[in-house]
Amino acid sequence: MALVSCAPDAASQQGQDISDLYGIFMTFAAVIFVVTAGLIGWSLIRFRERPGDDELPPQFHSNLKLEVLWFAIPQIIVIVLFVLSTVTLGDVNEQKTDVEVVTVTGYQWGWSFDYANGTKVVGTPDEPADAVIPTGDVAFIIRSTDVVHSFYVPRFLIKRDAVPGRETRIDVHVDEPGDYSGACAEFCGLLHDRMLFSITAVTPEEFQAWLNK
């Protein structure tokens, strides 16, 4: 679970789904590690060479029950994790219709955010964009004007590539107001490290007041 604890707290419902899935994977991995290490340690102690023990231990060709067991358990684990991953992926990629839509455009080296009423927020390497979204459901339509970028907000635990000539989408449900930093997560040129942005989530009423300014 140590790896999961290093991830940031999820700020979106979709991010929480992913965090929960990480936790399940890490639990399985921890149990497998403990069992495997325990069996290795037990074997080293139980079957160590002892003074005066020069006889060959009993030999056998196979153990069908053991072979079935060590084949069946990994198969069951893989199936369970596959089903859970598929369900989570479906939940994370679900696209709702009645949501606030923000068009995000990546370019060397900044981001712009376009809203349905014509409001536009533009960022540069020196002055990164500070976009505003309402709490609740928001859809980001992501595109690029030049090379491949990657729209990444760590607290959302999701990222999407911005590909020239194509549109990708992230839907998030943010429950609480807050400030969330973001960056390009795909090396895109000289000033890649300065291709930053931030997102401020506010209540729907505050969002409408911001749009109408």
C-alpha positions as CSV (number, residue, x, y, z in Angstrom):
1,M,0.0,0.0,0.0
2,A,3.0,2.3,0.2
3,L,2.9,3.1,-3.5
4,V,-0.8,4.0,-3.3
5,S,-0.1,6.3,-0.3
6,C,2.4,8.3,-2.5
7,A,-0.4,9.2,-5.0
8,P,-2.2,12.5,-4.4
9,D,-5.7,12.5,-2.8
10,A,-8.2,12.2,-5.6
11,A,-10.2,15.4,-6.2
12,S,-12.7,13.9,-8.6
13,Q,-15.1,11.0,-8.5
14,Q,-13.3,9.4,-11.4
15,G,-10.0,9.8,-9.7
16,Q,-11.4,8.2,-6.6
17,D,-12.5,5.2,-8.6
18,I,-8.9,4.9,-10.0
19,S,-7.4,5.3,-6.5
20,D,-9.7,2.5,-5.2
21,L,-8.6,0.2,-8.0
22,Y,-4.9,1.0,-7.3
23,G,-5.6,0.0,-3.7
24,I,-7.1,-3.3,-4.7
25,F,-4.1,-4.1,-7.0
26,M,-1.7,-3.2,-4.2
27,T,-3.6,-5.4,-1.7
28,F,-3.3,-8.4,-4.1
29,A,0.3,-7.7,-4.7
30,A,1.1,-7.4,-1.0
31,V,-0.7,-10.6,-0.2
32,I,1.2,-12.4,-3.0
33,F,4.5,-11.0,-1.8
34,V,3.9,-12.0,1.8
35,V,2.8,-15.6,0.9
36,T,5.7,-16.0,-1.6
37,A,8.3,-14.7,0.8
38,G,6.9,-16.7,3.6
39,L,7.0,-19.9,1.7
40,I,10.6,-19.3,0.5
41,G,11.6,-18.5,4.1
42,W,9.8,-21.6,5.4
43,S,11.5,-23.8,2.8
44,L,14.9,-22.5,3.6
45,I,14.4,-23.3,7.3
46,R,12.4,-26.5,7.0
47,F,14.6,-28.1,4.3
48,R,18.0,-26.8,5.3
49,E,20.9,-29.2,5.5
50,R,21.5,-30.6,9.0
51,P,24.6,-32.2,10.4
52,G,24.6,-36.0,9.8
53,D,21.7,-35.8,7.4
54,D,23.2,-37.5,4.4
55,E,20.1,-39.4,3.1
56,L,18.4,-38.5,-0.1
57,P,14.9,-37.2,0.8
58,P,11.8,-39.0,-0.6
59,Q,11.4,-38.4,-4.3
60,F,8.2,-38.0,-6.2
61,H,7.3,-37.2,-9.8
62,S,4.4,-34.7,-9.4
63,N,1.7,-33.4,-7.2
64,L,-1.4,-32.9,-9.2
65,K,-3.4,-31.0,-6.5
66,L,-0.5,-28.6,-5.9
67,E,-0.1,-28.0,-9.7
68,V,-3.8,-27.3,-10.1
69,L,-3.8,-25.0,-7.1
70,W,-0.9,-22.8,-8.3
71,F,-2.4,-22.6,-11.8
72,A,-6.0,-21.8,-10.6
73,I,-5.1,-19.1,-8.0
74,P,-3.3,-16.8,-10.5
75,Q,-6.0,-17.3,-13.1
76,I,-8.7,-16.3,-10.6
77,I,-6.7,-13.2,-9.5
78,V,-6.2,-12.2,-13.2
79,I,-9.9,-12.6,-13.9
80,V,-11.0,-10.6,-10.8
81,L,-8.6,-7.8,-11.6
82,F,-9.6,-7.7,-15.3
83,V,-13.3,-7.4,-14.4
84,L,-12.6,-4.7,-11.8
85,S,-10.4,-2.8,-14.3
86,T,-13.0,-3.1,-17.0
87,V,-15.8,-1.8,-14.7
88,T,-13.6,1.1,-13.5
89,L,-12.5,2.0,-17.0
90,G,-16.2,2.1,-18.1
91,D,-17.0,4.4,-15.2
92,V,-14.1,6.7,-15.8
93,N,-14.7,7.0,-19.5
94,E,-18.5,7.6,-19.2
95,Q,-19.5,10.7,-21.0
96,K,-22.5,12.6,-19.8
97,T,-24.6,15.0,-22.0
98,D,-25.9,17.6,-19.6
99,V,-22.5,19.0,-18.4
100,E,-20.4,22.1,-18.6
101,V,-18.1,21.7,-21.6
102,V,-14.6,23.4,-21.7
103,T,-12.5,23.1,-24.8
104,V,-8.8,22.9,-23.9
105,T,-6.2,23.6,-26.6
106,G,-2.5,22.8,-26.1
107,Y,0.2,24.5,-28.0
108,Q,3.9,25.2,-27.7
109,W,4.0,26.1,-24.8
110,G,0.8,26.9,-23.1
111,W,-2.9,26.1,-22.7
112,S,-6.1,27.9,-23.6
113,F,-9.6,27.2,-22.2
114,D,-12.7,28.1,-24.2
115,Y,-16.2,28.2,-22.7
116,A,-19.6,27.9,-24.4
117,N,-20.4,31.6,-23.9
118,G,-17.2,32.8,-25.6
119,T,-15.1,33.3,-22.5
120,K,-11.5,32.4,-23.2
121,V,-8.5,31.9,-20.8
122,V,-5.1,31.9,-22.5
123,G,-1.8,30.9,-20.9
124,T,1.9,31.3,-21.8
125,P,5.1,29.9,-20.3
126,D,5.5,33.1,-18.3
127,E,1.8,33.4,-17.3
128,P,0.2,30.0,-17.1
129,A,-3.6,29.8,-17.7
130,D,-5.8,29.8,-14.6
131,A,-9.1,28.2,-15.7
132,V,-12.3,28.1,-13.6
133,I,-14.8,25.3,-13.5
134,P,-17.9,24.6,-11.5
135,T,-18.2,21.8,-9.0
136,G,-20.1,18.9,-10.3
137,D,-19.8,17.4,-13.8
138,V,-17.4,19.0,-16.3
139,A,-16.2,17.7,-19.7
140,F,-12.9,18.8,-21.1
141,I,-12.6,18.5,-24.9
142,I,-8.8,18.4,-25.5
143,R,-7.0,19.2,-28.7
144,S,-3.6,20.4,-30.0
145,T,-2.5,22.9,-32.6
146,D,1.0,21.6,-33.2
147,V,2.6,18.5,-31.6
148,V,1.3,15.9,-29.1
149,H,0.8,17.3,-25.6
150,S,-0.8,15.6,-22.6
151,F,-3.4,17.3,-20.4
152,Y,-2.6,16.2,-16.8
153,V,-4.1,17.2,-13.5
154,P,-2.4,15.1,-10.8
155,R,-5.4,15.4,-8.4
156,F,-7.8,14.0,-11.0
157,L,-5.5,10.9,-11.4
158,I,-6.3,11.0,-15.2
159,K,-4.5,12.4,-18.2
160,R,-5.4,12.6,-21.9
161,D,-3.2,13.2,-24.9
162,A,-3.8,16.3,-27.0
163,V,-3.3,15.1,-30.5
164,P,-3.2,17.4,-33.6
165,G,-6.2,16.8,-35.8
166,R,-8.1,14.8,-33.2
167,E,-10.2,15.6,-30.1
168,T,-10.0,13.6,-26.9
169,R,-12.2,14.0,-23.8
170,I,-12.1,13.8,-20.0
171,D,-15.2,13.9,-17.9
172,V,-14.7,14.7,-14.2
173,H,-17.0,15.2,-11.3
174,V,-15.5,17.5,-8.7
175,D,-17.3,17.5,-5.4
176,E,-15.4,20.3,-3.5
177,P,-14.2,23.7,-4.5
178,G,-10.4,23.9,-4.7
179,D,-7.3,24.8,-6.7
180,Y,-5.7,22.1,-8.8
181,S,-2.4,22.4,-10.7
182,G,-1.8,20.9,-14.1
183,A,0.9,20.4,-16.6
184,C,1.8,18.9,-20.0
185,A,2.9,15.3,-19.3
186,E,4.3,14.6,-22.8
187,F,7.7,16.0,-23.8
188,C,6.8,18.6,-26.5
189,G,9.8,20.8,-27.0
190,L,12.2,23.3,-25.4
191,L,9.8,24.9,-22.9
192,H,7.9,21.7,-22.0
193,D,8.7,22.1,-18.3
194,R,7.0,25.5,-18.3
195,M,3.8,24.4,-20.0
196,L,1.7,24.7,-16.8
197,F,-1.8,25.6,-15.9
198,S,-4.2,25.6,-12.9
199,I,-7.8,24.9,-12.5
200,T,-10.0,26.5,-9.8
201,A,-13.2,24.7,-8.9
202,V,-15.9,27.0,-7.5
203,T,-19.6,26.6,-6.7
204,P,-22.0,26.8,-9.7
205,E,-23.2,30.2,-8.6
206,E,-19.6,31.6,-8.4
207,F,-18.8,30.0,-11.7
208,Q,-21.8,31.8,-13.4
209,A,-20.7,35.1,-11.8
210,W,-17.2,34.6,-13.1
211,L,-18.5,33.8,-16.7
212,N,-20.6,36.9,-16.6
213,K,-17.8,39.3,-15.6
